[in-house]
């Protein structure tokens, strides 16, 4: 069976690591996608390596995971040619692997939590507590409640008043 272009690069990596007596471990992290393919340990250095077919770069998720790993101080590289593998191994031999400065994540991919959707739950509770109300009446109550909430919010906090009852 013919090897994929990425597989050929991986075979080269494994052969070179074996020759140099470096550890080259397949890296998997169950439940976490986008992690690099390999971990190379040699000459007192540890490097995570993502292998790609020639001319191909990491997917967006892989870029994000790599950026996060780098921000935590990990040395991570991407190689899409045998020459890049050889350059990385030369860095490890020289003891000169450095962690690059972290790149900021793309803003469009940052997670922004959405506020909980209470409107649907409120509508359901109104409909259940008023079984004879029509959907139009429930909508009318929802609109009135929304308007009241907005009016109270825009008015700001009101001082507490106490009333004396005889």
FENKABEL-V556629 format. One record per helix or strand of 3 or more residues. SS is the DSSP state (H for helix, E for strand). FROM is the first residue (numbers start at 0). TO is the last residue. Records with the same first field share a line. If there is no record, write none. Layout:
SS = FROM-TO / FROM-TO
This chain:
H = 4-19 / 59-70 / 81-93 / 106-108 / 117-128 / 134-154
E = 22-25 / 37-41 / 44-50 / 75-78
